[in-house]
Amino acid sequence: MTTTLPPAPDTSITLPAAGQTRPAAPVHVRPVVRFRSSRPDLLLCFGLLAAILLVQGWNITHFPTLSDDEGTYLAQAWAVQQGDGLAHYTYWYDHPPLGWIQIAALTWLPSLIAPETMTVASMRFAMLLVSAACAVLLYVLARRLFLPRWAAALAMLLFGLSPLSVVLQREIFLDNIAVMWMLLAFCLAASPSRHLWHHFAAGLAAATSVLTKETMLVVLPALLVTMWRHSHRDTRKYAVTGAITACALIGLGYPLYALLNNELFPGPGHVSLIDGITYQMGRAGSGSIFDASSGSHGVFQSWLYYDRVLPLGGLAGAALLLLTLRWSVTARALAGPALVVAILALVAMRPSGYLPAMYVIQALPFLAIVLAGGAASVAHAILRREGNPFGRVLKRRTGSMVPPVVRHGVAGLLAVAAAAYVVPHWYTGNRDALTVDANAPYRAAASWMQNEVTDPASTRVLVDDALWLDLVHDGYKAGTGAIWFYKADLAPAVTKTMPRGWRDLDYVVSSPTVRRDAVDLPNVKAALEHSKPVAVFGDGEDRIEIRRIAGGDR
């Protein structure tokens, strides 16, 4: 259904005394931007996209260090591809499965052509497709929210080239895919066509985002704010109702799946959705980001280590926009993204919650767009001919307005100063991402396990999920030969094959993740204590040790 806008009002003013009319002051209406038909926008957007993909794709398999979370999501995607269920072990409702189902779709062709290449490092290239989609959607959203072309380009560059983005968007995280769907939802909510089906589709995209990573649920109020502001008043109630209904119906598919599998409620002998939610909500918090001794503070500092400009500048931009909602047209247009930043910041600052390192991914595009919007507001205040603070002060003192050359000079100096600060910091932050090989120890460990173990089919190895698929491709039995180390203590299907505990194992590949979490895993801890290193790759805390377990009779 297409909304028909009312006719434009008559802008002339009748003077009753003289019976004449004179034109009213011109009304400046922001033009609707049709991205697909705007050649300048297309050229600018895809030119910037090429630069972003070049930076994000360069050295992508070598930096950052492979993480266990990446390996877990890819292993679960591999299980989907193999038809072995929703996970490589029992699916226990830790996250909705839609995220790694999408990863399975992204990696389907490479795994079909060359199954042995489906490892964490090589499959990172699939994330470039997600990064490309996010960058383009962000540009489209910025233009639909009436940012000028240069500000939309700035938002795209902030999002795509920030060292924080370059590092985190390379990794196979559900958050990256969820952000793509949420950006699509915002683009549909701000559609200039105001079709009702666009708003229904926004609800579907939002539900897909939440089912990809459930923490995106907190962003939905900001999406409704954007839809409310950009829908037509005559059909607003239908648009919002339709979007909420579409989102709720799709979202309810997840608990319905659990109910149909008799896994909604806790019970003996099976996992349940309620148990999964209870675990996620009840996990130990990482403290307050304001407490220097807390884990959350360490995570926050790790974000600032890579980039201070986007997180802190984005927060400042969101605050500026929210504080000027009453006076600024730009602030009102960007109310939704600014609210996203505010909500995510408040959630991150709660004193008792758990703050994972990838949490900031959800905020990155919105930080970028509000920072660009704040820059556009400042530029507008400086460059507009009348009403800016500089002009009012000068006019009171000299009786004349600021000449255009002075206004443009001030704006140019601010832009040069900002670039002089940002570019060197980003160069330093991105240098490691483009040059450092952080994954050489993992590759060497995988090669050793492939070449030095003579009978992988009958060998049992504890390993983190970053290497799990490498071992499976090399002939180790999935699940009980190559064993994700958590499952040696937590999965009944694995522990029942280990009647003697750690003595039924042959090797443990000791990575930083294994060493860190072994404290709470008795079998893993005992395997480390009763083993000796036969090969060590790397040094320090990041070293990978292959340890032969002694004490058994295997």
ZAMARGU-4260 file (C-alpha; in steps of 0.2 Angstrom, whole numbers, plus 5000, padded with zeros to 4 digits):
<rodrens>
0) 5000/5000/5000 | 5007/5017/4995 | 5004/5032/5006 | 4997/5047/4996 | 5004/5063/5004
5) 4993/5078/5006 | 4995/5092/4993 | 5008/5105/4998 | 5000/5120/5007 | 4999/5137/4998
10) 5015/5147/5004 | 5009/5164/4999 | 5002/5177/5011 | 4987/5188/5008 | 4989/5206/5014
15) 4970/5211/5018 | 4974/5230/5017 | 4981/5231/5000 | 4972/5215/4993 | 4989/5210/4986
20) 4999/5194/4989 | 5018/5193/4991 | 5028/5177/4992 | 5032/5170/5009 | 5049/5166/5014
25) 5055/5151/5005 | 5052/5134/5014 | 5067/5123/5012 | 5061/5105/5011 | 5075/5092/5012
30) 5075/5082/4996 | 5071/5063/4996 | 5087/5054/4991 | 5085/5039/4980 | 5101/5029/4982
35) 5099/5018/4967 | 5096/5032/4955 | 5109/5044/4962 | 5125/5043/4952 | 5135/5053/4963
40) 5130/5043/4978 | 5133/5027/4970 | 5150/5032/4964 | 5155/5038/4981 | 5148/5024/4991
45) 5156/5010/4981 | 5172/5019/4979 | 5173/5020/4998 | 5168/5002/4999 | 5182/4996/4989
50) 5194/5005/5001 | 5186/4998/5016 | 5186/4980/5009 | 5204/4982/5005 | 5209/4987/5022
55) 5198/4974/5031 | 5203/4960/5019 | 5222/4963/5020 | 5230/4950/5031 | 5213/4944/5037
60) 5219/4926/5040 | 5234/4932/5051 | 5226/4945/5062 | 5218/4945/5075 | 5222/4929/5085
65) 5209/4915/5081 | 5196/4914/5095 | 5186/4900/5103 | 5170/4909/5099 | 5174/4910/5081
70) 5178/4891/5081 | 5162/4887/5090 | 5151/4896/5077 | 5160/4889/5062 | 5159/4872/5069
75) 5141/4873/5072 | 5139/4880/5055 | 5149/4865/5049 | 5137/4853/5058 | 5122/4861/5050
80) 5130/4859/5033 | 5134/4841/5037 | 5115/4838/5042 | 5121/4833/5060 | 5109/4845/5069
85) 5111/4863/5075 | 5128/4860/5083 | 5143/4849/5083 | 5138/4844/5100 | 5121/4844/5109
90) 5112/4860/5105 | 5108/4868/5122 | 5100/4884/5118 | 5115/4895/5122 | 5110/4907/5107
95) 5097/4906/5094 | 5103/4895/5080 | 5099/4907/5066 | 5116/4915/5067 | 5127/4900/5062
100) 5114/4894/5050 | 5117/4910/5040 | 5136/4907/5042 | 5133/4890/5035 | 5125/4898/5020
105) 5139/4910/5018 | 5152/4896/5019 | 5142/4883/5009 | 5151/4886/4992 | 5169/4886/4999
110) 5166/4870/5009 | 5158/4862/4994 | 5172/4865/4983 | 5186/4862/4995 | 5180/4855/5012
115) 5198/4855/5019 | 5198/4874/5018 | 5183/4876/5030 | 5194/4882/5045 | 5192/4898/5055
120) 5206/4908/5047 | 5201/4905/5029 | 5182/4907/5032 | 5185/4924/5039 | 5184/4930/5021
125) 5165/4926/5021 | 5164/4940/5034 | 5169/4953/5021 | 5152/4950/5013 | 5144/4955/5029
130) 5155/4970/5031 | 5151/4976/5013 | 5133/4975/5016 | 5134/4984/5033 | 5144/4998/5025
135) 5132/5001/5011 | 5117/5000/5022 | 5125/5013/5034 | 5128/5025/5019 | 5110/5022/5013
140) 5103/5025/5031 | 5113/5041/5033 | 5106/5048/5017 | 5088/5043/5021 | 5091/5052/5038
145) 5095/5067/5028 | 5113/5068/5031 | 5123/5077/5017 | 5133/5067/5005 | 5150/5071/5014
150) 5143/5067/5031 | 5136/5050/5024 | 5153/5046/5017 | 5161/5051/5034 | 5150/5039/5043
155) 5154/5025/5031 | 5173/5028/5033 | 5172/5030/5052 | 5163/5013/5053 | 5173/5004/5040
160) 5191/5010/5044 | 5191/5012/5063 | 5204/5000/5069 | 5191/4994/5081 | 5180/4989/5066
165) 5194/4982/5056 | 5199/4970/5070 | 5181/4965/5076 | 5172/4964/5059 | 5185/4952/5052
170) 5180/4939/5065 | 5166/4926/5063 | 5155/4934/5076 | 5136/4933/5077 | 5136/4951/5082
175) 5142/4956/5064 | 5128/4947/5056 | 5115/4954/5068 | 5121/4972/5065 | 5118/4969/5046
180) 5100/4964/5049 | 5097/4979/5061 | 5104/4991/5049 | 5092/4984/5035 | 5078/4986/5048
185) 5083/5005/5051 | 5084/5008/5032 | 5067/5001/5029 | 5060/5010/5044 | 5066/5027/5036
190) 5061/5022/5019 | 5056/5038/5009 | 5042/5029/5000 | 5033/5025/5016 | 5026/5009/5009
195) 5017/4999/5023 | 5026/4984/5017 | 5043/4992/5020 | 5038/4994/5038 | 5032/4976/5039
200) 5049/4971/5032 | 5058/4981/5045 | 5049/4971/5058 | 5055/4955/5049 | 5073/4961/5048
205) 5073/4966/5066 | 5067/4949/5072 | 5080/4941/5061 | 5093/4952/5069 | 5087/4947/5087
210) 5086/4929/5082 | 5104/4930/5076 | 5110/4938/5092 | 5098/4940/5106 | 5106/4955/5114
215) 5100/4966/5099 | 5083/4965/5108 | 5087/4981/5117 | 5089/4991/5101 | 5071/4988/5096
220) 5064/5004/5105 | 5076/5015/5095 | 5070/5007/5079 | 5052/5011/5083 | 5057/5029/5086
225) 5064/5030/5069 | 5049/5022/5061 | 5037/5033/5071 | 5046/5049/5065 | 5048/5043/5046
230) 5030/5035/5044 | 5016/5046/5037 | 5004/5051/5051 | 4989/5045/5042 | 4996/5027/5041
235) 5008/5028/5056 | 4997/5016/5068 | 4996/5003/5054 | 5015/5004/5050 | 5020/5002/5069
240) 5007/4989/5072 | 5012/4979/5057 | 5030/4980/5061 | 5028/4975/5079 | 5017/4960/5074
245) 5029/4954/5061 | 5043/4955/5073 | 5034/4946/5087 | 5027/4932/5076 | 5045/4928/5069
250) 5053/4930/5086 | 5040/4918/5094 | 5046/4905/5081 | 5061/4901/5093 | 5051/4896/5109
255) 5039/4887/5097 | 5053/4877/5091 | 5059/4873/5108 | 5041/4868/5113 | 5038/4857/5098
260) 5054/4848/5103 | 5049/4846/5121 | 5063/4857/5126 | 5055/4873/5132 | 5054/4869/5150
265) 5067/4860/5161 | 5066/4842/5164 | 5076/4826/5166 | 5087/4820/5152 | 5085/4835/5140
270) 5091/4852/5138 | 5079/4867/5138 | 5076/4885/5132 | 5072/4890/5150 | 5089/4882/5156
275) 5098/4891/5143 | 5091/4908/5147 | 5094/4905/5165 | 5112/4902/5162 | 5114/4917/5151
280) 5105/4928/5164 | 5114/4921/5179 | 5132/4920/5173 | 5144/4929/5184 | 5146/4948/5180
285) 5162/4956/5175 | 5160/4971/5186 | 5158/4990/5182 | 5168/4998/5168 | 5172/5012/5181
290) 5181/4999/5192 | 5199/4998/5187 | 5200/4981/5194 | 5185/4973/5185 | 5185/4963/5169
295) 5172/4976/5161 | 5185/4989/5163 | 5198/4979/5155 | 5186/4976/5140 | 5183/4994/5139
300) 5201/4999/5139 | 5204/4986/5125 | 5192/4995/5114 | 5200/5012/5118 | 5217/5004/5114
305) 5212/5001/5096 | 5202/5017/5094 | 5197/5032/5105 | 5189/5042/5091 | 5174/5031/5087
310) 5168/5026/5104 | 5171/5042/5113 | 5167/5053/5098 | 5151/5043/5095 | 5146/5045/5113
315) 5149/5064/5112 | 5139/5065/5096 | 5124/5055/5103 | 5124/5066/5118 | 5125/5082/5107
320) 5110/5076/5096 | 5099/5070/5111 | 5102/5087/5120 | 5098/5097/5104 | 5082/5087/5099
325) 5071/5103/5102 | 5081/5114/5091 | 5091/5104/5078 | 5083/5096/5063 | 5098/5085/5061
330) 5096/5079/5079 | 5077/5075/5076 | 5082/5065/5061 | 5095/5055/5070 | 5085/5052/5086
335) 5084/5033/5083 | 5103/5030/5080 | 5107/5042/5095 | 5095/5032/5106 | 5103/5016/5101
340) 5120/5023/5107 | 5112/5029/5123 | 5104/5012/5126 | 5119/5001/5123 | 5130/5013/5133
345) 5118/5011/5148 | 5118/4992/5146 | 5137/4992/5146 | 5138/5003/5161 | 5127/4993/5172
350) 5137/4987/5187 | 5133/4969/5189 | 5132/4963/5171 | 5143/4953/5159 | 5152/4963/5146
355) 5160/4953/5132 | 5173/4960/5120 | 5162/4959/5105 | 5148/4969/5113 | 5154/4985/5105
360) 5151/4978/5087 | 5132/4981/5090 | 5136/5000/5093 | 5149/5003/5079 | 5138/5008/5065
365) 5127/5019/5076 | 5142/5027/5084 | 5148/5031/5067 | 5132/5039/5060 | 5129/5050/5076
370) 5147/5056/5076 | 5145/5060/5057 | 5128/5068/5062 | 5137/5078/5076 | 5150/5084/5063
375) 5136/5089/5051 | 5127/5099/5065 | 5143/5109/5069 | 5147/5112/5051 | 5129/5118/5048
380) 5131/5130/5063 | 5147/5137/5056 | 5142/5138/5038 | 5124/5145/5038 | 5123/5163/5034
385) 5112/5169/5048 | 5109/5163/5066 | 5125/5155/5070 | 5134/5160/5086 | 5149/5167/5078
390) 5138/5178/5067 | 5127/5184/5081 | 5142/5189/5092 | 5151/5198/5077 | 5135/5207/5072
395) 5132/5214/5089 | 5150/5221/5090 | 5152/5227/5072 | 5135/5227/5064 | 5140/5215/5050
400) 5139/5197/5047 | 5153/5184/5046 | 5159/5184/5028 | 5158/5167/5019 | 5176/5166/5017
405) 5179/5166/5036 | 5165/5154/5039 | 5172/5142/5027 | 5190/5145/5033 | 5184/5140/5051
410) 5176/5124/5045 | 5191/5120/5035 | 5203/5122/5049 | 5192/5111/5060 | 5191/5098/5047
415) 5210/5098/5045 | 5213/5098/5064 | 5201/5083/5066 | 5210/5073/5051 | 5227/5078/5059
420) 5222/5069/5075 | 5213/5054/5068 | 5224/5049/5054 | 5240/5045/5064 | 5230/5036/5077
425) 5221/5025/5065 | 5237/5022/5056 | 5245/5016/5072 | 5229/5006/5076 | 5228/4997/5059
430) 5246/4994/5057 | 5246/4978/5067 | 5230/4972/5058 | 5239/4974/5041 | 5256/4967/5045
435) 5256/4956/5061 | 5255/4937/5060 | 5246/4932/5076 | 5241/4915/5070 | 5257/4907/5066
440) 5257/4896/5082 | 5240/4890/5078 | 5245/4885/5060 | 5260/4876/5067 | 5250/4866/5079
445) 5238/4861/5066 | 5252/4855/5055 | 5260/4846/5069 | 5244/4836/5073 | 5242/4832/5055
450) 5260/4826/5051 | 5266/4819/5068 | 5251/4809/5074 | 5251/4792/5064 | 5234/4786/5068
455) 5222/4801/5070 | 5207/4790/5068 | 5210/4782/5085 | 5218/4797/5094 | 5209/4807/5107
460) 5214/4825/5108 | 5207/4840/5119 | 5207/4856/5109 | 5199/4873/5108 | 5186/4876/5095
465) 5198/4887/5085 | 5207/4871/5080 | 5193/4858/5081 | 5188/4859/5062 | 5207/4857/5057
470) 5208/4841/5067 | 5192/4834/5060 | 5197/4838/5042 | 5214/4828/5046 | 5204/4812/5051
475) 5201/4814/5070 | 5184/4808/5074 | 5172/4823/5076 | 5166/4824/5094 | 5175/4810/5103
480) 5192/4810/5094 | 5194/4829/5092 | 5186/4835/5108 | 5181/4852/5112 | 5189/4854/5129
485) 5173/4860/5138 | 5164/4844/5133 | 5176/4833/5142 | 5168/4839/5158 | 5151/4846/5153
490) 5144/4834/5139 | 5137/4817/5145 | 5139/4811/5127 | 5158/4813/5129 | 5161/4809/5147
495) 5152/4792/5146 | 5166/4788/5133 | 5179/4793/5146 | 5176/4780/5160 | 5193/4784/5167
500) 5193/4802/5164 | 5209/4811/5158 | 5217/4794/5157 | 5207/4790/5141 | 5215/4805/5132
505) 5231/4805/5122 | 5235/4824/5119 | 5229/4841/5125 | 5233/4856/5114 | 5235/4869/5127
510) 5230/4886/5120 | 5227/4902/5131 | 5209/4898/5131 | 5212/4880/5137 | 5224/4886/5151
515) 5212/4900/5157 | 5196/4889/5158 | 5204/4873/5165 | 5203/4880/5183 | 5184/4875/5182
520) 5185/4859/5172 | 5192/4844/5182 | 5196/4833/5167 | 5205/4847/5158 | 5215/4852/5173
525) 5220/4835/5176 | 5225/4832/5158 | 5236/4847/5159 | 5244/4842/5175 | 5248/4824/5169
530) 5255/4829/5153 | 5272/4835/5146 | 5274/4846/5131 | 5281/4838/5115 | 5280/4853/5104
535) 5278/4872/5108 | 5274/4886/5096 | 5276/4904/5100 | 5280/4911/5117 | 5273/4919/5132
540) 5255/4919/5136 | 5250/4916/5118 | 5260/4900/5115 | 5252/4884/5109 | 5258/4868/5118
545) 5255/4851/5112 | 5256/4840/5127 | 5256/4821/5128 | 5246/4814/5142 | 5255/4801/5153
550) 5248/4789/5165 | 5235/4780/5155 | 5238/4763/5146 | 5231/4769/5129
</rodrens>
